[in-house]
Amino acid sequence: MARAQPESERGTPAPSRRSPEKIARARTLRHGDNQAEALLWTELKARRLGGYKFVRQMPIGPYFADFTCRSEKLVVELDGSQHSENSYDRRRDEFMRGEGFSVLRFWNVDILKTRRIVCETILAALEGRIAEDVVATDLRFVFAPKKIGGDVL
């Protein structure tokens, strides 16, 4: 099983991610966790899921990702009912893809009712066991673009 790189091997975050405004906003978002976010964080924190390190409310450009595994460039987003067919979320996903992140979305109710399956799906994505051509109406996954020699395919 692939293990996440130690923090010392990943380098330091870009200075723009460390602005005082973004740090304050991320703290506010972390303290405002809903029940589903709190439950998923219990599963992801302290490298509990396959040894992968996740952070909460990481700024990516103008957006804050609910949960991010930086070493594997995977964003996990939790959505309530207000997110159904939301063009804002599509723009967020496209921006994050442009930054090289894959985005995996779950409904809050998925966490509350089938947390084990959600965690298995996240681990499968981290380990590359989800095919890019996967077809599933309930799995909302947006792959990062493939790059060869600096060109996006």
Legacy VTK file of the C-alpha trace (Angstrom):
# vtk DataFile Version 3.0
C-alpha trace
ASCII
DATASET POLYDATA
POINTS 153 float
0.000 0.000 0.000
1.330 3.450 -0.893
2.058 5.679 2.067
1.819 9.422 2.174
5.102 11.327 2.082
6.345 12.775 5.358
5.611 16.466 5.730
9.338 17.261 5.462
9.430 15.845 1.897
6.526 17.889 0.572
8.075 21.316 0.891
6.418 24.379 2.302
3.067 25.784 1.259
3.022 28.792 -1.031
3.152 32.072 0.914
-0.221 33.148 -0.535
-1.852 30.242 1.313
-0.456 31.565 4.584
-1.997 35.026 4.493
-3.488 36.096 7.841
-6.918 36.505 6.222
-6.919 32.958 4.849
-5.687 31.520 8.154
-8.491 33.307 10.021
-11.113 32.177 7.484
-9.930 28.550 7.657
-10.129 28.623 11.473
-13.655 29.998 11.327
-14.696 27.281 8.881
-13.119 24.538 11.020
-14.992 25.704 14.106
-18.245 25.736 12.130
-18.103 22.031 11.209
-21.453 20.355 10.814
-22.045 16.858 12.185
-21.042 15.099 8.964
-17.772 17.064 8.719
-16.951 16.313 12.359
-17.604 12.588 11.855
-15.481 12.390 8.713
-12.678 14.360 10.355
-12.614 11.729 13.119
-11.844 9.144 10.409
-9.266 11.235 8.517
-7.253 12.998 11.224
-3.957 11.708 12.614
-3.297 9.596 9.473
-6.042 7.139 10.456
-7.011 6.379 6.859
-4.219 4.345 5.275
-1.518 6.553 6.771
-2.481 9.523 4.581
-2.355 12.988 6.109
-5.391 15.222 5.639
-5.885 18.861 6.522
-9.167 20.699 6.954
-10.269 23.879 5.192
-7.123 24.280 3.116
-7.142 27.340 0.872
-6.791 26.541 -2.825
-6.882 29.827 -4.681
-10.033 31.700 -3.614
-11.677 28.500 -2.286
-11.390 26.444 0.896
-11.411 22.660 0.485
-13.242 20.735 3.234
-10.518 18.063 3.469
-7.299 17.793 1.480
-4.618 15.140 1.191
-1.804 17.315 -0.135
0.595 14.466 -0.929
-1.925 12.811 -3.283
-3.579 16.074 -4.400
-7.044 14.815 -3.427
-9.825 17.098 -2.198
-12.815 15.616 -0.364
-15.911 17.834 -0.259
-19.067 17.261 1.781
-22.293 18.685 0.431
-25.653 19.344 2.003
-28.897 19.589 0.073
-28.097 23.175 -0.943
-25.382 21.814 -3.259
-27.571 19.875 -5.667
-26.900 21.054 -9.231
-24.825 23.975 -7.976
-22.860 25.828 -10.667
-20.650 27.344 -7.938
-19.460 23.834 -7.013
-18.723 23.052 -10.662
-16.591 26.208 -10.915
-14.781 25.245 -7.674
-14.119 21.742 -8.977
-12.788 23.054 -12.288
-10.516 25.532 -10.507
-9.154 22.815 -8.216
-8.622 20.513 -11.212
-6.673 23.306 -12.842
-4.472 23.379 -9.750
-3.841 19.636 -10.162
-6.286 18.322 -7.537
-8.818 15.548 -7.998
-12.116 16.265 -6.222
-14.279 13.660 -4.528
-17.729 14.782 -3.330
-20.108 13.102 -0.902
-23.491 14.085 0.447
-23.606 14.772 4.198
-26.162 11.977 4.530
-23.588 9.533 3.073
-21.292 10.267 6.011
-24.096 9.922 8.532
-25.421 6.629 7.143
-22.543 4.879 5.345
-19.328 6.335 6.763
-17.368 3.074 6.317
-18.182 2.969 2.590
-17.229 6.643 2.218
-13.858 5.964 3.859
-13.273 2.936 1.624
-14.047 5.080 -1.429
-11.628 7.806 -0.302
-8.913 5.199 0.282
-9.577 3.679 -3.160
-9.128 7.121 -4.745
-5.893 7.699 -2.802
-4.518 4.343 -3.900
-5.542 4.836 -7.540
-8.157 2.088 -7.461
-10.873 4.278 -9.001
-10.664 4.254 -12.783
-10.859 7.579 -14.565
-13.677 6.282 -16.731
-15.797 5.194 -13.752
-19.528 5.590 -14.351
-21.625 5.895 -11.230
-24.378 8.394 -10.601
-23.737 8.479 -6.854
-19.954 8.862 -7.097
-19.089 12.464 -7.809
-15.391 12.445 -8.667
-13.488 14.868 -10.856
-9.974 13.780 -11.831
-7.102 16.203 -12.099
-5.940 16.679 -15.683
-3.042 14.476 -16.801
0.174 16.314 -17.560
2.938 15.094 -19.819
5.978 17.301 -20.172
4.110 20.279 -18.752
1.221 19.981 -21.224
-2.277 19.208 -19.970
-3.957 16.377 -21.861
LINES 1 154
153 0 1 2 3 4 5 6 7 8 9 10 11 12 13 14 15 16 17 18 19 20 21 22 23 24 25 26 27 28 29 30 31 32 33 34 35 36 37 38 39 40 41 42 43 44 45 46 47 48 49 50 51 52 53 54 55 56 57 58 59 60 61 62 63 64 65 66 67 68 69 70 71 72 73 74 75 76 77 78 79 80 81 82 83 84 85 86 87 88 89 90 91 92 93 94 95 96 97 98 99 100 101 102 103 104 105 106 107 108 109 110 111 112 113 114 115 116 117 118 119 120 121 122 123 124 125 126 127 128 129 130 131 132 133 134 135 136 137 138 139 140 141 142 143 144 145 146 147 148 149 150 151 152
